[in-house]
Amino acid sequence: MRPNPSKTGYYVLEGINSFAAAFYFNYLLFLLRDVHGFGNFQNLIVGAVHGLIYIPASWFGGWLGQRQGYFTSLRIGFGGMALSVALGGLVPALWGQLAALGLWTFSMCFTWPVLEALVSEYEPAERLPRRVGFYNVVWASTAALGYSTGGWIFEQFGRASLYVLPVVLNGVLFLATWPLKAKHDRWLASAPPVGVTTAPAVDSDRPRYFQRLAWTANPFNYMAGNTILAVVPGIAVHVGLGIPEAGLVMSVWYYVRAAAFLKLWWWPGWHYHFGWFLSALVLLLVGFVTILTAPWVWLLVVAQIAFGWASALLYYSSLYYAMDGSETHGEHGGIHEALIGIGICGGPAVSALAQWATNQPMAPAWTVTAFLAAGIGIALRVRRNGLRSAARND
């Protein structure tokens, strides 16, 4: 049996990438508010275009990594992200900021599918949940750190920090791919594949059924999350928070999501149980509505606890069921990220459209809520069809 490969380097890449991405994207929205006069409507459009780029780029990034090599894809991604953010720093005009964000988004999509694949490859079925679980804990924790500390960094070191810090971090990641590839190649040479121990499947149809269920729900998860991110600068004004305070308060659901990933990592009882999945969808809806309508900071915090737990379970389900039983991890990682892109684009897009059509500031909240309710209905239908299919096979 192939010996256990070390994945530490990949987790380090993942953590730094997540920190830099959370810092750059979230505080770019504040810069667009303060320097270019953007309100919720304009930031929602920015979020929608960001997601629109993310959809095909993620699929292509996973496809390229699977066929041309994971480290080739990572170098394109990290190098492109560094150059894109540098463009934003060199061209302060609005077109420079938007062009930089578009190129950065495209480049980032060459990293996440490949990192997901690298931590999953050559893992026996009994060890895969632990690998995926730790992967989730790492990116969620470092994203929370990037969001919660980013406001302080942005205020203390000025707008230049929005560009300098991500460029430096992504440059380091770009350079790190060479020693990691050399280590990876040495491991492959010294441990040729001679079979992988896999756990026996209890029901060959069950993973496919839950994969469809999770892939259906995760776009709704990201519809809600990225709608919130786009309007955080507006929420901060509404409840009277400065940029550092907004980063701390609105990162609560990031930290809850990380803690929930840790819980779900150690407790496999949620695997292939529809009740946990459905309750997460309901909590997501309730938490989303409350966050966008809360008049008090304490209620924002409480709502984020529910929202963070729900978001964690839905994301974990999508990634775990995508990788469980898959042999083409790069492509499946790309599909997983492309579905995330649908949510990243869809939430802000329908929110901006609703606000434009009604001229009502609360239109985004109720429009996305309607989509989340539809998501619950779709999940119930997928569940019913899955049960019928299982009954016919019996």
Buried (B, 14 or more C-beta within 10 A) or exposed (E): EBEEBEBEBBBBBBBBBBBBBBBBBBBBBBBBBEEEEBBBBBBBBBBBBBBBBBBBBBBBBBBBBBEEBBBBBBBBBBBBBBBBBBBBBEEEEEEBBBBBBBBBBBBBBBBBBBBBBBBBBBBBBEBBBEBBBBBBBBBBBBBBBBBBBBBBBBBEEEBEBBBBBBBEBBBBBBEBBEEBBEBBEEBEEEBEEEEEEEEEEEEEEBBBBBBBBBBBBBBBBBBBBBBBBBBBBBBBBBBEBEBBBBBBBBBBBBBBBBBBBBBBBEEEEBBBEBEBBBBBBBBBBBBBBBBBBBEEBEBBBBBBBBBBBBBBBBBBBBBBBBBBBBEEBBBBBBBBBBBBBBBBBBBBBBBBBBBEEEEEBEBBBBBBBEBBBEBBEBBBEBBEEBEEEEEEEE
